[in-house]
Amino acid sequence: MSDKPGDAELTDEELDAQLREIADQFIDLANQQAERFHKENISQGLMYAAARFNAFVVASHADDIAAYDQERDRAIEYFVDQYRQMFTTNLDDYRNTFEDLKYAHLMSSRPN
């Protein structure tokens, strides 16, 4: 969902690399914020920011309020489904690394 004409020409691999680069930048910022705030609050902030930006994207594609209203439910379904798939995949990835303790340093036992 980009307004840049060149984005339509990206291969699946290029798009995947671009999305991961963007996500990594947000994660880096979240990790910086973790020095000041509880990780649960950062998680809520990220979800709020994603919801707010996604609402902007949906609105920016509508020519008028009627088109906006017509696309609203479909947009909600799309974004909720995408989040569910991404979240499930990442939960599975973390589960698969528990035995390796790859993320042990991130799994604090102290309340945060």
PyMOL commands that set and color helices and strands:
alter all, ss='L'
color gray80, all
select helices_A, chain A and resi 5-9+12-33+39-61+65-97+104-106
alter helices_A, ss='H'
color red, helices_A
deselect
rebuild
show_as cartoon
